[in-house]
Amino acid sequence: MILNDKQQYVYDKLLKIFGNVVLEKEEILKQYIVNDAQLDFIEVTNEYLNDKYNDVLYPRTENLFKKYILPPFSVLDTKSAKWLNRRELLDEYFGDSLIGRSAGLTYSNWIEREKTKSNKKDFIVKMVRKDDNGSSKFDSVLCEILLKWFGFPKCKVYDCFAGGHIRGAMAVKLGYDYLGIDLATEQIEANFIQAEKLGLKVNWINDDSLNVDRYLEDNSIDLFFSCPPYGDLEKYTDNPRDLSNMSYQGFINIYEQIIQKGCNKLKQDRFAVFVVGDFRDKQSFYRGFIKDTIIAFEKAGMKLYNEIILLNALSTASIRASNTFNNRKMVKVHQNILVFYKGDSKNIQRIYGKVDSSLPIITKNQSNLFNINL
């Protein structure tokens, strides 16, 4: 089917937004574009294309966006238009999740190495995204959906590696009872400052998570939710108790104890959710951190219920690939979300109700962006 210039422009934009599904339904979609009488009279925006053509490409999936924020599939794409739109609004309200964290925790060594090899110093430094700053950050949309999918209103959340403010602030904004523990004093202080700006009272404790028994009783929490440090990949503090300063085996030994204590605090018929990623040793072999996390939870009496792949933005991946693939190493652009369950899975439907798909903040564009009736 031949399209005119405006229709072809729409088709090309849809291909960028929705990807391969456009090619799979090419003839149906082109026919729909030709019949779309509005195209001659409106400015074609991403919002219009999302609202107008999502039902055509995903006739059964659109309802999943309304019910669950994002379709609960085993792959989540942080680069999708719906994800990026929602994250922009959440980050504008909550503030960047890197607040309080040093720059270059992950990429600093790589950047310094590249500076010595190239005269393109400024170019390389600029390629580290401003909103990334060379350190890992916890995505606000991911935080929202994991809290809503595996928690429920007024549930009690324990975060053993609290890190930045986003998980605590989001949990409290959703009406959850949150307790987060972290060794990094400066990070906790920055978290409290940001929470005060947001008008939120969040319970962060500057301590070692091995001491959680001081703060929580066993069988008292409803969600064990965290993102552990990836061994020595990022160095957070100079504290010898900080896991990022330990050998990998020493790290795993303490890590297992922290997970055991967290699982002890969890009530029966509740979830634990850890966002993790594997990382390499000094000889470039993967440590097996995902496997070790699963083993740690199994030792604590919990079983793996879901594994979700989180596709991350490419960031510096494109320029790092030229070097790493010389040794046939793939550049890692995903993380793993491991969801564990404690108890009888037959009780899940009874305990976990409908997901609130509305934004935890109110914006004038909310109904247009997410098809929600306010």
Backbone torsions as a table, in degrees:
resi	resn	phi	psi	omega
1	MET	NA	131.6	-177.7
2	ILE	-90.4	130.1	179.6
3	LEU	-106.9	148.8	172.8
4	ASN	-77.7	179.3	-173.6
5	ASP	-60.5	-44.8	-178.7
6	LYS	-65.1	-43.0	180.0
7	GLN	-65.4	-39.0	178.1
8	GLN	-66.3	-37.3	176.8
9	TYR	-59.8	-44.1	178.4
10	VAL	-63.2	-44.6	179.9
11	TYR	-59.5	-45.1	-178.9
12	ASP	-64.5	-39.0	177.7
13	LYS	-66.4	-40.2	177.9
14	LEU	-62.7	-35.4	178.8
15	LEU	-63.9	-38.5	178.2
16	LYS	-69.5	-36.6	-176.7
17	ILE	-77.2	-46.8	-171.1
18	PHE	-103.3	-14.8	175.7
19	GLY	75.3	-144.4	-169.8
20	ASN	-63.0	-22.6	-179.9
21	VAL	-61.7	-27.0	176.4
22	VAL	-63.7	-42.1	179.1
23	LEU	-67.9	-35.8	-179.7
24	GLU	-66.8	-29.8	-177.7
25	LYS	-118.4	35.7	-171.3
26	GLU	-57.0	-50.8	-175.4
27	GLU	-66.3	-43.2	178.3
28	ILE	-61.9	-44.0	-177.7
29	LEU	-65.7	-44.1	180.0
30	LYS	-61.8	-39.1	178.0
31	GLN	-63.3	-39.1	179.6
32	TYR	-67.3	-39.3	178.8
33	ILE	-63.3	-44.5	179.6
34	VAL	-60.8	-36.2	-178.0
35	ASN	-84.7	-4.1	-178.2
36	ASP	-80.9	92.7	-175.5
37	ALA	-67.0	-19.7	-177.5
38	GLN	-71.2	-22.9	-172.6
39	LEU	-57.9	-30.0	-177.8
40	ASP	-77.6	-9.6	-172.1
41	PHE	-122.1	-3.1	-175.3
42	ILE	-125.6	162.7	169.4
43	GLU	-83.6	127.0	-176.5
44	VAL	-82.4	105.5	178.9
45	THR	-106.8	164.5	176.4
46	ASN	-61.7	-37.3	179.3
47	GLU	-61.8	-43.2	179.8
48	TYR	-62.5	-46.5	-177.5
49	LEU	-65.5	-38.9	177.1
50	ASN	-61.4	-48.2	-177.1
51	ASP	-68.6	-40.4	-172.2
52	LYS	-79.4	-39.3	-168.5
53	TYR	-107.6	-6.7	179.3
54	ASN	-62.3	-40.2	180.0
55	ASP	-66.6	-29.3	179.1
56	VAL	-71.8	-44.2	-176.8
57	LEU	-81.9	-33.1	-179.3
58	TYR	-129.2	67.3	-175.0
59	PRO	-59.7	-27.4	-180.0
60	ARG	-103.2	-13.9	-174.9
61	THR	-88.9	-28.1	-175.8
62	GLU	-54.7	-38.5	179.7
63	ASN	-63.6	-25.7	178.6
64	LEU	-68.4	-34.2	175.8
65	PHE	-64.1	-41.1	-179.0
66	LYS	-68.8	-35.3	-175.7
67	LYS	-84.0	-35.6	-168.5
68	TYR	-126.7	9.5	-175.5
69	ILE	78.6	-56.2	174.4
70	LEU	-135.1	150.1	178.0
71	PRO	-57.2	131.0	-177.9
72	PRO	-78.4	66.5	178.9
73	PHE	-97.5	168.2	-175.6
74	SER	-79.9	-1.7	173.4
75	VAL	-127.1	126.5	177.0
76	LEU	-114.8	130.0	-174.8
77	ASP	-108.9	107.5	-179.2
78	THR	-72.7	-5.8	-179.0
79	LYS	-95.9	-4.3	-177.5
80	SER	-69.7	155.7	-177.2
81	ALA	-61.5	-43.6	-178.6
82	LYS	-63.5	-40.1	179.1
83	TRP	-64.3	-48.4	-176.6
84	LEU	-64.4	-39.6	178.3
85	ASN	-61.9	-45.0	-178.3
86	ARG	-69.0	-40.8	-179.1
87	ARG	-64.4	-36.9	179.1
88	GLU	-59.1	-42.7	-179.6
89	LEU	-69.8	-42.5	-179.4
90	LEU	-66.1	-43.8	-179.1
91	ASP	-66.7	-33.1	177.8
92	GLU	-62.4	-35.0	-179.4
93	TYR	-83.3	-53.3	-172.4
94	PHE	-79.1	-23.4	-174.5
95	GLY	89.4	158.3	-176.6
96	ASP	-63.2	136.7	-178.0
97	SER	-73.3	-2.5	176.7
98	LEU	-88.8	-1.6	179.8
99	ILE	-57.7	126.9	179.1
100	GLY	93.5	-3.1	-178.0
101	ARG	-107.9	144.1	177.7
102	SER	-68.9	150.3	177.3
103	ALA	-79.2	151.1	170.5
104	GLY	76.0	22.1	-179.2
105	LEU	-62.9	-36.9	-178.0
106	THR	-94.4	-47.3	-168.8
107	TYR	-97.1	-3.7	-171.2
108	SER	-59.7	-44.8	-179.5
109	ASN	-62.9	-40.1	179.7
110	TRP	-64.7	-41.8	-179.7
111	ILE	-63.3	-45.4	-179.3
112	GLU	-61.3	-39.2	179.6
113	ARG	-64.6	-40.8	-179.0
114	GLU	-68.7	-32.3	178.8
115	LYS	-61.0	-39.2	-177.9
116	THR	-74.5	-18.1	-177.2
117	LYS	-97.7	-13.0	-171.4
118	SER	-141.0	152.1	174.0
119	ASN	-86.5	-4.1	-176.0
120	LYS	-90.0	49.9	-175.9
121	LYS	-56.2	-51.0	-176.2
122	ASP	-63.1	-39.3	-178.9
123	PHE	-62.4	-44.6	-176.4
124	ILE	-66.3	-43.5	180.0
125	VAL	-63.4	-39.2	-179.9
126	LYS	-67.0	-25.9	-178.2
127	MET	-71.4	-15.2	171.0
128	VAL	-79.8	114.8	-170.5
129	ARG	-56.7	143.1	179.0
130	LYS	-60.0	-38.3	-177.3
131	ASP	-83.7	1.3	177.4
132	ASP	-107.8	-41.5	178.1
133	ASN	55.8	21.3	176.3
134	GLY	84.3	5.1	177.8
135	SER	-124.3	152.6	179.9
136	SER	-71.5	149.0	178.8
137	LYS	-134.7	151.7	179.8
138	PHE	-93.7	123.5	-174.4
139	ASP	-69.6	131.8	-176.5
140	SER	-67.4	-36.4	177.9
141	VAL	-68.1	-42.6	177.2
142	LEU	-59.4	-42.9	178.6
143	CYS	-58.8	-47.4	-178.8
144	GLU	-61.4	-48.7	-174.0
145	ILE	-70.6	-35.8	179.8
146	LEU	-68.7	-39.2	176.5
147	LEU	-63.3	-41.2	-177.5
148	LYS	-77.0	-37.2	-178.4
149	TRP	-70.3	-38.3	-171.9
150	PHE	-117.0	10.0	171.4
151	GLY	-125.6	-168.1	178.7
152	PHE	-158.4	163.2	-176.4
153	PRO	-52.0	133.8	177.6
154	LYS	68.3	14.7	179.2
155	CYS	-74.3	159.3	-178.4
156	LYS	-99.6	123.5	-174.6
157	VAL	-111.4	135.1	173.6
158	TYR	-117.5	129.2	-178.8
159	ASP	-123.2	108.9	-173.4
160	CYS	-83.1	-15.2	175.5
161	PHE	-128.6	72.1	-165.7
162	ALA	-59.3	-41.0	179.9
163	GLY	58.6	-136.9	-178.3
164	GLY	-66.7	179.2	-169.8
165	HIS	-79.9	-15.0	-164.0
166	ILE	-63.8	-43.9	-177.3
167	ARG	-66.3	-41.8	178.8
168	GLY	-67.3	-45.3	-178.9
169	ALA	-65.2	-41.9	179.8
170	MET	-64.5	-43.9	-179.4
171	ALA	-59.7	-46.3	-179.3
172	VAL	-66.9	-38.9	178.2
173	LYS	-62.1	-32.0	178.0
174	LEU	-80.0	-4.1	-179.8
175	GLY	89.5	16.7	178.4
176	TYR	-89.7	160.9	175.7
177	ASP	-99.5	112.0	-171.0
178	TYR	-114.5	137.8	169.7
179	LEU	-130.2	121.4	179.3
180	GLY	-122.6	135.6	179.9
181	ILE	-117.8	136.9	177.6
182	ASP	-153.9	144.8	-179.1
183	LEU	-77.0	-24.3	-172.3
184	ALA	-77.2	105.5	-176.4
185	THR	-61.2	-47.1	-178.6
186	GLU	-62.2	-36.8	179.2
187	GLN	-65.9	-45.0	-180.0
188	ILE	-63.2	-41.0	178.2
189	GLU	-62.2	-42.5	178.2
190	ALA	-64.6	-36.5	178.4
191	ASN	-61.2	-45.1	-179.0
192	PHE	-64.4	-38.1	178.4
193	ILE	-63.1	-44.4	-179.9
194	GLN	-67.0	-40.1	178.8
195	ALA	-63.1	-38.0	178.2
196	GLU	-64.0	-39.3	177.1
197	LYS	-61.8	-33.6	-178.7
198	LEU	-85.5	-6.4	-178.1
199	GLY	72.1	30.0	-178.1
200	LEU	-115.1	141.2	175.2
201	LYS	-103.8	105.3	-175.6
202	VAL	-113.3	137.9	-176.3
203	ASN	-94.3	90.5	172.5
204	TRP	-104.8	144.1	179.0
205	ILE	-126.9	129.2	178.5
206	ASN	-88.0	94.1	-175.8
207	ASP	-163.7	178.2	174.9
208	ASP	-87.0	133.4	-178.7
209	SER	-66.8	-13.3	172.4
210	LEU	-65.1	-18.0	-179.6
211	ASN	-96.9	18.9	-175.7
212	VAL	-59.9	-25.1	179.7
213	ASP	-59.7	-21.5	177.9
214	ARG	-71.1	-20.7	-169.6
215	TYR	-117.8	-22.3	-177.2
216	LEU	-134.8	144.7	173.5
217	GLU	-89.2	157.3	175.4
218	ASP	-63.6	149.6	178.1
219	ASN	57.0	41.7	-175.7
220	SER	-121.2	-9.5	-176.6
221	ILE	-113.3	160.0	-176.5
222	ASP	-106.7	-16.8	179.6
223	LEU	-151.1	125.8	175.5
224	PHE	-103.2	106.7	-167.0
225	PHE	-134.2	122.2	-179.0
226	SER	-162.0	173.6	175.3
227	CYS	-134.2	101.1	-173.1
228	PRO	-72.6	159.4	172.9
229	PRO	-66.1	144.9	-179.6
230	TYR	-90.8	71.1	178.9
231	GLY	55.7	-130.8	-180.0
232	ASP	-95.8	15.4	179.9
233	LEU	-63.2	-38.6	174.7
234	GLU	-125.1	133.0	177.3
235	LYS	-102.7	117.7	-172.4
236	TYR	-94.3	-41.9	-179.2
237	THR	-143.1	174.2	175.0
238	ASP	-94.2	3.7	-179.2
239	ASN	-64.6	125.3	-179.8
240	PRO	-62.1	-19.7	177.4
241	ARG	-81.5	-11.8	178.1
242	ASP	-67.0	127.6	-176.5
243	LEU	-60.3	-26.5	-177.9
244	SER	-72.3	-8.6	178.8
245	ASN	-101.2	4.7	-174.8
246	MET	-103.3	161.8	168.9
247	SER	-64.1	160.3	-176.4
248	TYR	-60.9	-42.9	-178.8
249	GLN	-67.0	-38.7	175.4
250	GLY	-63.7	-39.6	176.2
251	PHE	-58.7	-48.4	-177.9
252	ILE	-65.1	-38.6	179.7
253	ASN	-59.8	-45.6	178.7
254	ILE	-71.5	-39.4	179.4
255	TYR	-56.8	-44.4	179.0
256	GLU	-63.0	-38.5	179.1
257	GLN	-66.0	-40.8	179.5
258	ILE	-64.7	-41.2	178.5
259	ILE	-66.4	-41.8	178.4
260	GLN	-58.5	-45.8	179.9
261	LYS	-64.5	-39.7	178.5
262	GLY	-64.3	-41.9	179.0
263	CYS	-66.4	-32.6	176.4
264	ASN	-63.7	-32.5	-178.9
265	LYS	-75.8	-19.6	-174.4
266	LEU	-77.1	135.8	175.0
267	LYS	-68.9	166.2	172.5
268	GLN	-66.8	151.5	178.4
269	ASP	59.6	48.7	178.6
270	ARG	-136.9	162.7	-176.6
271	PHE	-102.7	153.0	165.4
272	ALA	-122.1	134.1	-177.3
273	VAL	-128.5	120.1	177.3
274	PHE	-122.1	129.7	174.6
275	VAL	-96.3	116.3	-172.8
276	VAL	-134.4	167.7	174.5
277	GLY	-153.1	142.9	178.2
278	ASP	-74.3	158.2	179.1
279	PHE	-146.8	161.1	-170.1
280	ARG	-95.8	153.9	173.3
281	ASP	-85.5	-174.0	-175.7
282	LYS	-68.6	-16.1	176.2
283	GLN	-98.6	9.5	175.3
284	SER	77.0	11.4	174.7
285	PHE	-90.3	144.9	179.0
286	TYR	-66.3	141.0	-179.1
287	ARG	-71.1	-31.8	-172.6
288	GLY	89.0	34.5	-175.1
289	PHE	-65.5	-35.2	178.1
290	ILE	-63.4	-47.1	177.7
291	LYS	-59.6	-43.6	-178.3
292	ASP	-67.0	-32.5	176.4
293	THR	-67.1	-43.1	178.0
294	ILE	-62.0	-44.1	178.9
295	ILE	-61.2	-41.5	-179.6
296	ALA	-61.7	-42.2	179.0
297	PHE	-70.2	-36.7	177.4
298	GLU	-64.0	-40.0	176.4
299	LYS	-62.3	-30.4	-179.6
300	ALA	-84.9	2.6	175.1
301	GLY	92.2	14.6	179.5
302	MET	-113.8	153.3	-177.7
303	LYS	-116.2	147.9	178.7
304	LEU	-69.5	124.8	-176.5
305	TYR	-108.6	-39.2	177.0
306	ASN	-138.9	146.2	166.1
307	GLU	-126.6	125.3	-176.0
308	ILE	-120.6	136.1	175.6
309	ILE	-95.5	126.0	179.2
310	LEU	-105.0	112.2	179.0
311	LEU	-83.4	119.9	-177.0
312	ASN	-94.8	164.9	173.3
313	ALA	-63.5	151.2	-176.2
314	LEU	-69.3	-32.4	178.5
315	SER	47.9	-120.7	-178.4
316	THR	-85.9	5.1	-174.0
317	ALA	-57.5	-38.2	-175.9
318	SER	-63.3	-40.0	-179.2
319	ILE	-84.3	-24.4	176.7
320	ARG	-74.8	-26.3	-174.9
321	ALA	-60.1	-37.7	-177.9
322	SER	-59.9	-35.6	179.0
323	ASN	-81.9	-47.4	-173.4
324	THR	-67.7	-34.6	-176.1
325	PHE	-76.6	-11.6	171.1
326	ASN	-58.1	-30.1	175.5
327	ASN	-100.1	14.9	179.1
328	ARG	60.9	32.6	174.1
329	LYS	-97.0	130.1	176.5
330	MET	-78.6	141.3	174.6
331	VAL	-78.2	126.4	-175.0
332	LYS	-81.3	122.4	-179.1
333	VAL	-127.6	28.6	177.3
334	HIS	-146.4	161.1	171.9
335	GLN	-125.4	169.5	179.3
336	ASN	-116.1	133.8	174.0
337	ILE	-106.6	115.5	-177.9
338	LEU	-104.3	124.5	-177.9
339	VAL	-115.4	119.9	-178.4
340	PHE	-112.4	156.9	-179.6
341	TYR	-131.5	140.3	177.9
342	LYS	-115.3	111.7	178.6
343	GLY	124.2	-153.9	-177.1
344	ASP	-99.1	116.5	-176.7
345	SER	-63.4	-16.6	177.7
346	LYS	-66.7	-16.8	-177.5
347	ASN	-89.9	-4.8	-173.6
348	ILE	-61.2	-47.2	-177.4
349	GLN	-61.3	-34.8	-178.7
350	ARG	-69.9	-34.4	-174.1
351	ILE	-89.1	-37.8	-172.9
352	TYR	-103.8	117.4	-176.4
353	GLY	-92.7	-150.8	-178.4
354	LYS	-71.1	151.7	178.4
355	VAL	-88.9	132.8	175.0
356	ASP	-80.6	107.6	-175.0
357	SER	-88.6	-3.0	-179.4
358	SER	-74.9	157.3	175.1
359	LEU	-65.4	146.2	175.7
360	PRO	-74.5	-2.9	175.7
361	ILE	-126.0	155.0	-179.5
362	ILE	-102.7	127.5	175.1
363	THR	-132.7	155.8	-178.1
364	LYS	-67.2	-22.8	-178.4
365	ASN	-93.9	1.7	-172.0
366	GLN	-58.4	-48.0	-175.7
367	SER	-65.7	-35.5	179.4
368	ASN	-69.1	-39.9	-175.3
369	LEU	-75.4	-35.1	-170.4
370	PHE	-121.4	11.5	175.1
371	ASN	56.3	43.2	-178.5
372	ILE	-114.4	134.1	177.5
373	ASN	-86.5	113.5	-178.9
374	LEU	-84.6	NA	NA
